[in-house]
Amino acid sequence: VDVLIAFEELEALRWKHYLKEDGYLVVNSQKIFPMPVIMGVEKYPEDVEEQCKTVKNCHFINAVELAEAVGSAKATNIVMLGAVCALYKMDKKLFAESVSSCVPAKFLELNMNAFEAGYNAIK
């Protein structure tokens, strides 16, 4: 895997072994407890971030918080996409053109702001 985007920490830990040596791991710093943890059968690992950071190119960002700051937690995925684009130093204009062609006008500003927040989170 060249890029692994994990929307919560344990997800990153579960799948990081699929990354290429020089692959990118982008993790939303959020904990979502699976049912065995909620039921008390299992414990959520305490050192998830440390284990993930054994990956050469590991980046934790609080994407939910950044998305909420620009208007909606529903834009978390776009924040994460912005972070990946920053890692690859992609031209922001390409994203703007793509989003403009498929996102309804009423959500365009939110998506652009979320993308920018994620892009800047990596710098």
KAKA-V387796 format. One record per helix or strand of 2 or more residues. SS is the DSSP state (a for helix, b for strand). FROM is the first residue (numbers start at 0). TO is the last residue. Records with the same first field share a line. If there is no record, write none. Layout:
SS=FROM-TO ; FROM-TO
This chain:
b=2-5 ; 23-27 ; 56-60
a=8-17 ; 34-37 ; 47-51 ; 62-69 ; 72-86 ; 91-101 ; 104-121
